[in-house]
Amino acid sequence: MSQLDSLVGFIKQNVPKRYMNEFDSWMDEPVLKRAQKAVGLNQRRLGVLVYNGTLSWGRFPYREFDPQIIFALILVWLSANSLDEQFQPEEPTIDLEVSDDKTADLTIQVGLVDEINVKPDEKGQIPIKGEKYAICSPIIWTAEEISLVKGAALRESVNDSR
């Protein structure tokens, strides 16, 4: 799932449907950046796609629904989903054009980054060094338990290894 799809899903989940009537979203100014990295489990990142995700509302009822709620939702989503700062996506920009005393056209651009990851796959369409690969969402294992060793026990094991 792209970051734009994830952000749009988060906004739709938290903004009442009646305020999403004239909503649309799209990708602007995409740039491919090489950023190879092994991501584990035989998967690799080839690069990233850096772009502006555009979120647009026509006739947004700004008097009825505070646009700052949308701004806050975007900031919360960015805090939880931003990729490594090395890619430096653009900061969000806002364009609010008042149409009348009840509605405005609201456009927000958010800098986003999507990783382009591959994994070995005999039926894959991407040849790399004689092997076939397919696009994938990386599988990341997260530790759920940890065992700690006391310092004295650690010193004993270090002393025993000499």
N, C-alpha and C positions, 0 to 999 in steps of 0.2 A: 504494500500500500504506500502510495506517495505521501509526503508530508502534507501536500495540499489536500488530498482526500481525507487524511486524518484530521486536519484542522477544520475542514468543512463539516465533517461528521460531528466533531466536538461542539461546534457552534450550533448546528441543527439540533443537537441533543439538549442544549441549554437555553435556546431562544424559542419562545412560543411560536408555533407554526404560522400564526396569523401575521407575524412580522417577517416571514421569510417568503412572502408571495412573489415579489419581484427580485429575488436573489439569484445571482449567478456567480460563477467562479471560473478562473482560467489561469494558465501559466503565461507569464510575460518574460521576455529577455533571458531565455535559457542560455547557460554557458556550461560546456563540459570542461571539467578539470581533471587532469590525471592525478590520481592519488592512490596508487597501488598499496595494498596492505593485506597480509594474511589475517583472516578473521577466525581461524580455527575450524576444526572438523572438515578439513580439506576444502574450505571455501576461501575465496579471495575477493577483495574489493578492487575493481579495476579503476574506478574513479568516482566522481560525484557530479551531479547535475545541480548547479546553483541557479536559482531563478527567483523572480518575484511572483508570489501567488497573489492574484488580484481577486478581491471579494467585493461584490458590487450589489447594492440595493437601489432599485428605482423606487421613487415615492416612499421612502422610509419615513414612518410616522415618528419623527424625533421628539415631538411633544408628548406622545403617548408612551413611548419606550425609549428610555435614556440611552443614547449611543455609547455612553461611557461603560455600560454593561458589556457591550460588544468589545470595546477596547480592553476592558479587564479580562474578558474571556480569552482574547488573543494573547495577552501578556502571560496569563496562567498557562495556556497551552505551550507557548514558547519556552517558559521556564522548565516545563516537564519534558519537552521533546526536542530541544535544540541539539544539533550535532556539534561535534568538536568545533571550537571557536576558530580553528585554523582556516576554515573556509570563509569566514567573515561575510555572511549574508547581510543584505541591506536591513537597516532598522525599519520598522513599520512607518508608513506615511499615510496620511488621511486627507481626503478631499471631500468636503461636505458642501454641496451647493443647494442652498435653500430654494425650493420651488414655490412654496406659499407658506402661510402661517402654520401649517400642520405637517407638511412633508418636505423631504429633501432627498436629493440623490447622494448616496453615501458610497464612496469607493475607498477601499483600504488596500494598500500593497504591503505584503509581508515577505521579507527575504527568507527563502527556504532552501534546503539542501536535501537531495535524495541520493543515497548511495547506489552505485551500480555494482552489484555483487553477482558472482558466478560460482557454480560448483561443477565438478566433473559429472558428465552425463553422456553416455554413448550415443544418445539420440539428440544431443545438443547441437545448436547451429553456430556455435562460436568456437573456431579452431584456435587453440593456444599451444604452441610448441608441440604440435603433433597429437594433441588430445582434444576431445570435444567437450565443451562446457555449455551449460544452460544458465539463464538468469535465475537468481534465487533471492529469497529473503533470508538473511543469515540466521542460522540457529545459534542461539547463545545460551549456554548453560550457566545457571546461577547457583552458587553455593547456598544451601539451606541450613547447613550445620558447619560448625568449626570446632576443632579441638585445640585447646590451649595447653601448653606445657609450662609448668612453673620454671622460673629462672634457675633454681637449684638443680632441678632434674636436667635442664639443658646444659648447665656447667658440667654435671657429672658425665653426660654423654660426650661432651666436647673433650673432657679430660681422658675418657676411656679411649677415644680415637687416636690419641697421640702415641 
